[in-house]
Amino acid sequence: MKTEPANSRNPQLKGEYDLYRWLAGANGIPNVHYLGVHHGCNTLVMDLLGKSLEDLFQARGQRFSLKTVLMLADQLVARLEHVHNKDYLHRDIKSENFMVGHGSRNDIVYIIDFGLSKKYVDSRKRHMAYREGRDLIGTPRFVSINTHLGKEQSRRDDMEALGHMMLYFLRGSLPWQGLPAPTVKEKYAKIRDKKINTSLQELCHGFPIEFATYMKYVRALRFEERPDYAYLRNMFRSALERHGFQYDYVFDWVTGPGRRVSRTSRASKASRSRGRRAPSSSRAQRTPSRARPRSGGRRQNGGRR
């Protein structure tokens, strides 16, 4: 349940309710059941969900296993693909805005909180115009470099923020966290500068090459360009197989890292996943039309439109 004062000067719940209904019908999108005024508050009622990925991350000692992050990557990219295919940007990608299902559905990741979302195409499917000088919208820890630089957000920025979040899960923290500053403005500037000056080699050190490849790919996307979601998902599935993991939907919060799961438990878990078929490990990884960042492409400091 989500509430806001009924006399709010900038009410958001009606727009969020409409967006949930627009996105409904896909895996990982909670259903909404009620919007109205209750005890002086606008009230939105949706499906009961489990814990957020941030809560689970903290409970696991601020670290997820590689297997969990690789399986998460597949679902997270799929969630953004659906939102983008329905003509919207999320614009507040963070670990608190992804939750697992309640009870036995805790192997499904749900995307929530569309209060900052924005439609990026008009009724004729024309992409919005590129602009600069925009305010920072989103969570500074995760937003893209271009967002820090005041550039209008597009699909590439949701994808880059998602990459920062996945590396946060692997690393335990990001290099630009905890920087001291006397004001919020100066803190945001320090975060921006640290992001720009942190190489992908440093950011992704010690983790499979796919994470650096993902970051290079999304940072090289043009403003209006559609990400190749299937390529990215297949890339993470291939990494899962290469490291000897099964795509069995058994995440750290189900058994804990390093614990073995019996064959019977895997079968039971797969059955509870409502008939979903795990991705085939034998399927060839598809290469996108532009799998590598273009030569002479945008530098890490966001110097390219």
C-alpha positions as a LaTeX table, in Angstrom:
\begin{tabular}{lrrr}
\hline
Residue & $x$ (\AA) & $y$ (\AA) & $z$ (\AA) \\
\hline
Met1 & 0.00 & 0.00 & 0.00 \\
Lys2 & 1.26 & 3.47 & $-0.89$ \\
Thr3 & $-0.19$ & 6.76 & 0.33 \\
Glu4 & 0.16 & 10.50 & $-0.12$ \\
Pro5 & $-1.79$ & 13.44 & 1.39 \\
Ala6 & $-5.08$ & 13.95 & $-0.42$ \\
Asn7 & $-4.33$ & 17.67 & $-0.66$ \\
Ser8 & $-0.84$ & 17.15 & $-2.06$ \\
Arg9 & 0.23 & 19.96 & $-4.39$ \\
Asn10 & 1.93 & 17.46 & $-6.70$ \\
Pro11 & $-0.06$ & 14.20 & $-6.48$ \\
Gln12 & 1.64 & 11.23 & $-8.10$ \\
Leu13 & $-0.38$ & 8.16 & $-7.18$ \\
Lys14 & $-3.03$ & 8.56 & $-9.92$ \\
Gly15 & $-0.32$ & 8.62 & $-12.59$ \\
Glu16 & 1.46 & 5.70 & $-11.00$ \\
Tyr17 & $-1.79$ & 3.71 & $-10.76$ \\
Asp18 & $-2.47$ & 4.31 & $-14.47$ \\
Leu19 & 1.07 & 3.26 & $-15.36$ \\
Tyr20 & 0.84 & 0.02 & $-13.39$ \\
Arg21 & $-2.35$ & $-0.78$ & $-15.29$ \\
Trp22 & $-0.63$ & 0.06 & $-18.59$ \\
Leu23 & 2.28 & $-2.27$ & $-17.74$ \\
Ala24 & 0.08 & $-5.07$ & $-16.36$ \\
Gly25 & 0.17 & $-8.59$ & $-17.70$ \\
Ala26 & 3.93 & $-9.13$ & $-17.75$ \\
Asn27 & 6.03 & $-11.13$ & $-15.33$ \\
Gly28 & 7.45 & $-8.99$ & $-12.53$ \\
Ile29 & 4.81 & $-6.23$ & $-12.68$ \\
Pro30 & 2.61 & $-6.10$ & $-9.54$ \\
Asn31 & $-1.14$ & $-5.81$ & $-9.99$ \\
Val32 & $-2.93$ & $-2.77$ & $-8.57$ \\
His33 & $-6.28$ & $-3.28$ & $-6.87$ \\
Tyr34 & $-7.49$ & 0.06 & $-5.56$ \\
Leu35 & $-6.96$ & 3.80 & $-5.83$ \\
Gly36 & $-9.00$ & 6.14 & $-3.67$ \\
Val37 & $-9.08$ & 8.42 & $-0.64$ \\
His38 & $-8.74$ & 6.73 & 2.74 \\
His39 & $-8.44$ & 8.62 & 6.04 \\
Gly40 & $-7.44$ & 11.82 & 4.26 \\
Cys41 & $-4.81$ & 10.17 & 2.05 \\
Asn42 & $-4.74$ & 9.11 & $-1.57$ \\
Thr43 & $-4.18$ & 5.38 & $-1.26$ \\
Leu44 & $-2.83$ & 2.89 & $-3.80$ \\
Val45 & $-3.22$ & $-0.82$ & $-3.04$ \\
Met46 & $-1.23$ & $-3.42$ & $-4.97$ \\
Asp47 & $-0.11$ & $-7.02$ & $-4.67$ \\
Leu48 & 1.62 & $-8.00$ & $-1.45$ \\
Leu49 & 5.30 & $-8.49$ & $-2.25$ \\
Gly50 & 8.29 & $-9.79$ & $-0.30$ \\
Lys51 & 11.48 & $-7.91$ & 0.56 \\
Ser52 & 13.36 & $-5.47$ & $-1.62$ \\
Leu53 & 16.69 & $-6.45$ & $-3.14$ \\
Glu54 & 18.28 & $-3.87$ & $-0.85$ \\
Asp55 & 16.79 & $-5.56$ & 2.25 \\
Leu56 & 17.99 & $-8.95$ & 1.04 \\
Phe57 & 21.41 & $-7.53$ & 0.19 \\
Gln58 & 21.80 & $-6.11$ & 3.69 \\
Ala59 & 20.63 & $-9.38$ & 5.24 \\
Arg60 & 23.31 & $-11.26$ & 3.28 \\
Gly61 & 26.09 & $-9.05$ & 4.66 \\
Gln62 & 26.07 & $-6.58$ & 1.74 \\
Arg63 & 27.16 & $-9.10$ & $-0.86$ \\
Phe64 & 25.37 & $-11.34$ & $-3.32$ \\
Ser65 & 27.02 & $-14.37$ & $-4.90$ \\
Leu66 & 28.02 & $-14.33$ & $-8.57$ \\
Lys67 & 25.36 & $-16.91$ & $-9.38$ \\
Thr68 & 22.63 & $-14.78$ & $-7.83$ \\
Val69 & 23.72 & $-11.61$ & $-9.65$ \\
Leu70 & 23.91 & $-13.41$ & $-13.01$ \\
Met71 & 20.39 & $-14.81$ & $-12.56$ \\
Leu72 & 19.18 & $-11.42$ & $-11.37$ \\
Ala73 & 20.71 & $-9.76$ & $-14.44$ \\
Asp74 & 18.46 & $-11.81$ & $-16.71$ \\
Gln75 & 15.28 & $-10.79$ & $-14.89$ \\
Leu76 & 16.32 & $-7.16$ & $-14.35$ \\
Val77 & 17.09 & $-6.57$ & $-18.02$ \\
Ala78 & 13.78 & $-8.23$ & $-18.92$ \\
Arg79 & 11.87 & $-5.90$ & $-16.57$ \\
Leu80 & 13.41 & $-2.81$ & $-18.17$ \\
Glu81 & 12.78 & $-4.19$ & $-21.64$ \\
His82 & 9.08 & $-4.47$ & $-20.85$ \\
Val83 & 8.86 & $-0.97$ & $-19.37$ \\
His84 & 10.74 & 0.50 & $-22.35$ \\
Asn85 & 8.63 & $-1.44$ & $-24.86$ \\
Lys86 & 5.57 & 0.16 & $-23.27$ \\
Asp87 & 7.11 & 3.60 & $-24.05$ \\
Tyr88 & 8.27 & 4.56 & $-20.55$ \\
Leu89 & 11.53 & 5.19 & $-18.74$ \\
His90 & 11.78 & 4.26 & $-15.07$ \\
Arg91 & 14.38 & 6.92 & $-14.11$ \\
Asp92 & 14.87 & 5.73 & $-10.52$ \\
Ile93 & 16.73 & 2.45 & $-10.79$ \\
Lys94 & 17.90 & 1.43 & $-7.32$ \\
Ser95 & 17.96 & $-1.69$ & $-5.17$ \\
Glu96 & 14.95 & $-0.53$ & $-3.12$ \\
Asn97 & 12.79 & $-0.40$ & $-6.26$ \\
Phe98 & 13.08 & $-4.10$ & $-7.05$ \\
Met99 & 11.31 & $-6.57$ & $-4.80$ \\
Val100 & 10.88 & $-10.33$ & $-4.78$ \\
Gly101 & 7.52 & $-12.01$ & $-4.69$ \\
His102 & 5.83 & $-13.04$ & $-1.47$ \\
Gly103 & 6.35 & $-16.54$ & $-0.08$ \\
Ser104 & 7.00 & $-19.21$ & $-2.70$ \\
Arg105 & 7.17 & $-16.51$ & $-5.39$ \\
Asn106 & 10.45 & $-15.18$ & $-3.99$ \\
Asp107 & 12.29 & $-16.24$ & $-7.13$ \\
Ile108 & 10.50 & $-13.57$ & $-9.19$ \\
Val109 & 11.82 & $-10.02$ & $-9.20$ \\
Tyr110 & 9.26 & $-7.20$ & $-9.42$ \\
Ile111 & 9.93 & $-3.63$ & $-10.49$ \\
Ile112 & 8.09 & $-0.96$ & $-8.50$ \\
Asp113 & 7.83 & 2.79 & $-7.82$ \\
Phe114 & 7.10 & 4.62 & $-11.06$ \\
Gly115 & 6.76 & 8.04 & $-9.44$ \\
Leu116 & 9.63 & 9.48 & $-11.51$ \\
Ser117 & 8.82 & 7.62 & $-14.72$ \\
Lys118 & 8.43 & 9.47 & $-17.99$ \\
Lys119 & 7.09 & 8.64 & $-21.43$ \\
Tyr120 & 9.90 & 8.95 & $-23.96$ \\
Val121 & 7.85 & 8.79 & $-27.18$ \\
Asp122 & 4.73 & 10.64 & $-28.29$ \\
Ser123 & 1.49 & 9.16 & $-29.63$ \\
Arg124 & 3.14 & 8.71 & $-33.04$ \\
Lys125 & 6.11 & 6.86 & $-31.49$ \\
Arg126 & 8.49 & 9.76 & $-32.12$ \\
His127 & 11.32 & 9.86 & $-29.61$ \\
Met128 & 11.50 & 12.90 & $-27.34$ \\
Ala129 & 14.08 & 15.54 & $-28.16$ \\
Tyr130 & 17.61 & 15.54 & $-26.79$ \\
Arg131 & 18.19 & 18.31 & $-24.24$ \\
Glu132 & 20.86 & 19.43 & $-21.84$ \\
Gly133 & 20.80 & 21.39 & $-18.61$ \\
Arg134 & 18.38 & 19.00 & $-16.92$ \\
Asp135 & 18.18 & 18.51 & $-13.15$ \\
Leu136 & 19.42 & 15.25 & $-11.68$ \\
Ile137 & 16.51 & 12.83 & $-11.43$ \\
Gly138 & 17.06 & 9.48 & $-9.74$ \\
Thr139 & 19.36 & 8.11 & $-7.05$ \\
Pro140 & 22.88 & 9.61 & $-7.35$ \\
Arg141 & 24.58 & 6.34 & $-6.33$ \\
Phe142 & 23.21 & 4.58 & $-9.42$ \\
Val143 & 22.36 & 7.18 & $-12.09$ \\
Ser144 & 24.29 & 7.32 & $-15.34$ \\
Ile145 & 27.17 & 9.66 & $-16.05$ \\
Asn146 & 25.04 & 11.50 & $-18.62$ \\
Thr147 & 22.39 & 12.13 & $-15.98$ \\
His148 & 25.04 & 13.75 & $-13.77$ \\
Leu149 & 26.02 & 15.90 & $-16.75$ \\
Gly150 & 22.48 & 17.24 & $-17.09$ \\
Lys151 & 21.54 & 15.36 & $-20.25$ \\
Glu152 & 17.98 & 14.26 & $-20.90$ \\
Gln153 & 17.53 & 10.64 & $-19.88$ \\
Ser154 & 16.62 & 7.89 & $-22.32$ \\
Arg155 & 16.66 & 4.10 & $-22.32$ \\
Arg156 & 20.46 & 4.00 & $-22.17$ \\
Asp157 & 20.40 & 5.74 & $-18.77$ \\
Asp158 & 18.07 & 3.18 & $-17.17$ \\
Met159 & 20.40 & 0.47 & $-18.48$ \\
Glu160 & 23.57 & 2.13 & $-17.16$ \\
Ala161 & 21.99 & 2.66 & $-13.74$ \\
Leu162 & 21.08 & $-1.04$ & $-13.74$ \\
Gly163 & 24.71 & $-1.92$ & $-14.45$ \\
His164 & 25.84 & 0.18 & $-11.48$ \\
Met165 & 23.31 & $-1.63$ & $-9.31$ \\
Met166 & 24.53 & $-5.08$ & $-10.38$ \\
Leu167 & 28.13 & $-4.13$ & $-9.63$ \\
Tyr168 & 26.98 & $-2.80$ & $-6.25$ \\
Phe169 & 25.60 & $-6.25$ & $-5.50$ \\
Leu170 & 28.88 & $-7.92$ & $-6.51$ \\
Arg171 & 31.30 & $-5.48$ & $-4.91$ \\
Gly172 & 29.38 & $-4.67$ & $-1.75$ \\
Ser173 & 29.71 & $-0.94$ & $-2.45$ \\
Leu174 & 30.61 & 1.45 & $-5.26$ \\
Pro175 & 33.75 & 3.64 & $-5.37$ \\
Trp176 & 31.71 & 6.84 & $-5.16$ \\
Gln177 & 29.84 & 5.94 & $-1.98$ \\
Gly178 & 30.59 & 7.72 & 1.29 \\
Leu179 & 32.41 & 10.72 & $-0.20$ \\
Pro180 & 32.44 & 13.57 & 2.34 \\
Ala181 & 31.08 & 16.94 & 1.25 \\
Pro182 & 29.67 & 19.96 & 3.12 \\
Thr183 & 26.61 & 20.35 & 0.87 \\
Val184 & 24.37 & 18.12 & $-1.22$ \\
Lys185 & 25.41 & 19.95 & $-4.39$ \\
Glu186 & 29.09 & 19.34 & $-3.68$ \\
Lys187 & 28.41 & 15.72 & $-2.79$ \\
Tyr188 & 26.66 & 15.15 & $-6.13$ \\
Ala189 & 29.60 & 16.80 & $-7.90$ \\
Lys190 & 32.05 & 14.49 & $-6.12$ \\
Ile191 & 29.98 & 11.45 & $-7.05$ \\
Arg192 & 29.89 & 12.60 & $-10.68$ \\
Asp193 & 33.64 & 13.19 & $-10.84$ \\
Lys194 & 34.42 & 9.85 & $-9.21$ \\
Lys195 & 32.17 & 8.02 & $-11.67$ \\
Ile196 & 33.81 & 9.72 & $-14.61$ \\
Asn197 & 37.32 & 9.00 & $-13.34$ \\
Thr198 & 36.73 & 5.37 & $-12.32$ \\
Ser199 & 37.75 & 3.15 & $-15.22$ \\
Leu200 & 35.63 & 0.14 & $-16.09$ \\
Gln201 & 38.71 & $-2.00$ & $-15.50$ \\
Glu202 & 38.77 & $-0.79$ & $-11.90$ \\
Leu203 & 35.00 & $-0.88$ & $-11.45$ \\
Cys204 & 34.65 & $-4.44$ & $-12.76$ \\
His205 & 37.96 & $-5.84$ & $-11.48$ \\
Gly206 & 37.73 & $-9.44$ & $-10.30$ \\
Phe207 & 34.36 & $-10.14$ & $-11.93$ \\
Pro208 & 33.44 & $-11.85$ & $-15.22$ \\
Ile209 & 34.23 & $-9.86$ & $-18.36$ \\
Glu210 & 30.51 & $-9.70$ & $-19.17$ \\
Phe211 & 29.98 & $-6.94$ & $-16.60$ \\
Ala212 & 32.58 & $-4.68$ & $-18.22$ \\
Thr213 & 31.16 & $-5.57$ & $-21.65$ \\
Tyr214 & 27.69 & $-4.62$ & $-20.46$ \\
Met215 & 28.89 & $-1.26$ & $-19.13$ \\
Lys216 & 30.84 & $-0.46$ & $-22.31$ \\
Tyr217 & 27.84 & $-1.37$ & $-24.41$ \\
Val218 & 25.23 & 0.71 & $-22.56$ \\
Arg219 & 27.53 & 3.71 & $-22.16$ \\
Ala220 & 28.10 & 3.72 & $-25.93$ \\
Leu221 & 24.40 & 3.76 & $-26.84$ \\
Arg222 & 23.11 & 6.83 & $-28.64$ \\
Phe223 & 20.35 & 8.93 & $-27.10$ \\
Glu224 & 17.50 & 7.44 & $-29.18$ \\
Glu225 & 19.01 & 3.98 & $-29.62$ \\
Arg226 & 17.14 & 0.88 & $-28.51$ \\
Pro227 & 19.30 & $-1.44$ & $-26.38$ \\
Asp228 & 19.65 & $-5.02$ & $-27.60$ \\
Tyr229 & 18.09 & $-6.61$ & $-24.54$ \\
Ala230 & 18.24 & $-10.17$ & $-25.92$ \\
Tyr231 & 21.98 & $-9.86$ & $-26.55$ \\
Leu232 & 22.57 & $-8.67$ & $-22.99$ \\
Arg233 & 20.43 & $-11.39$ & $-21.43$ \\
Asn234 & 22.09 & $-14.12$ & $-23.49$ \\
Met235 & 25.49 & $-12.78$ & $-22.51$ \\
Phe236 & 24.73 & $-13.16$ & $-18.81$ \\
Arg237 & 23.20 & $-16.61$ & $-19.35$ \\
Ser238 & 26.37 & $-17.70$ & $-21.12$ \\
Ala239 & 28.44 & $-16.43$ & $-18.18$ \\
Leu240 & 26.22 & $-18.42$ & $-15.82$ \\
Glu241 & 26.90 & $-21.60$ & $-17.79$ \\
Arg242 & 30.62 & $-20.91$ & $-18.15$ \\
His243 & 31.00 & $-20.66$ & $-14.38$ \\
Gly244 & 29.25 & $-24.00$ & $-13.88$ \\
Phe245 & 26.00 & $-22.66$ & $-12.45$ \\
Gln246 & 22.49 & $-23.90$ & $-13.19$ \\
Tyr247 & 19.71 & $-21.44$ & $-13.95$ \\
Asp248 & 17.55 & $-22.94$ & $-11.21$ \\
Tyr249 & 16.07 & $-19.78$ & $-9.65$ \\
Val250 & 17.68 & $-20.65$ & $-6.31$ \\
Phe251 & 18.94 & $-17.27$ & $-5.12$ \\
Asp252 & 21.07 & $-16.46$ & $-2.08$ \\
Trp253 & 18.02 & $-15.58$ & 0.01 \\
Val254 & 16.60 & $-19.06$ & $-0.63$ \\
Thr255 & 19.56 & $-21.17$ & 0.53 \\
Gly256 & 22.51 & $-18.84$ & 1.19 \\
Pro257 & 25.72 & $-18.74$ & $-0.89$ \\
Gly258 & 27.74 & $-21.91$ & $-0.97$ \\
Arg259 & 24.96 & $-24.23$ & 0.21 \\
Arg260 & 24.11 & $-27.14$ & $-2.02$ \\
Val261 & 20.57 & $-27.67$ & $-3.19$ \\
Ser262 & 19.37 & $-31.21$ & $-3.71$ \\
Arg263 & 18.02 & $-32.33$ & $-7.06$ \\
Thr264 & 14.60 & $-32.74$ & $-5.42$ \\
Ser265 & 14.70 & $-29.17$ & $-4.09$ \\
Arg266 & 15.59 & $-27.84$ & $-7.53$ \\
Ala267 & 12.69 & $-29.71$ & $-9.10$ \\
Ser268 & 10.32 & $-28.41$ & $-6.43$ \\
Lys269 & 11.53 & $-24.84$ & $-6.94$ \\
Ala270 & 11.16 & $-25.11$ & $-10.70$ \\
Ser271 & 7.61 & $-26.38$ & $-10.23$ \\
Arg272 & 6.73 & $-23.40$ & $-8.03$ \\
Ser273 & 8.00 & $-21.08$ & $-10.74$ \\
Arg274 & 4.63 & $-21.59$ & $-12.49$ \\
Gly275 & 5.84 & $-23.45$ & $-15.50$ \\
Arg276 & 8.59 & $-21.03$ & $-16.48$ \\
Arg277 & 11.28 & $-22.68$ & $-18.53$ \\
Ala278 & 14.85 & $-21.95$ & $-17.56$ \\
Pro279 & 16.92 & $-20.53$ & $-20.43$ \\
Ser280 & 18.59 & $-23.21$ & $-22.51$ \\
Ser281 & 22.32 & $-23.36$ & $-21.89$ \\
Ser282 & 22.86 & $-24.83$ & $-25.36$ \\
Arg283 & 21.35 & $-21.86$ & $-27.16$ \\
Ala284 & 23.95 & $-19.87$ & $-29.05$ \\
Gln285 & 24.64 & $-16.39$ & $-27.77$ \\
Arg286 & 23.26 & $-13.92$ & $-30.26$ \\
Thr287 & 25.51 & $-11.06$ & $-31.26$ \\
Pro288 & 23.74 & $-7.74$ & $-31.71$ \\
Ser289 & 24.07 & $-5.62$ & $-34.82$ \\
Arg290 & 26.44 & $-3.46$ & $-32.81$ \\
Ala291 & 27.84 & $-5.57$ & $-30.02$ \\
Arg292 & 30.87 & $-3.41$ & $-29.36$ \\
Pro293 & 31.02 & 0.32 & $-28.64$ \\
Arg294 & 31.79 & 2.20 & $-31.83$ \\
Ser295 & 35.35 & 3.15 & $-32.50$ \\
Gly296 & 35.88 & 6.71 & $-31.45$ \\
Gly297 & 32.71 & 6.37 & $-29.39$ \\
Arg298 & 31.63 & 8.27 & $-26.35$ \\
Arg299 & 34.29 & 8.54 & $-23.72$ \\
Gln300 & 33.50 & 7.48 & $-20.19$ \\
Asn301 & 33.04 & 11.13 & $-19.27$ \\
Gly302 & 29.84 & 11.26 & $-21.32$ \\
Gly303 & 31.25 & 13.54 & $-24.02$ \\
Arg304 & 28.98 & 12.03 & $-26.66$ \\
Arg305 & 25.31 & 12.74 & $-27.21$ \\
\hline
\end{tabular}
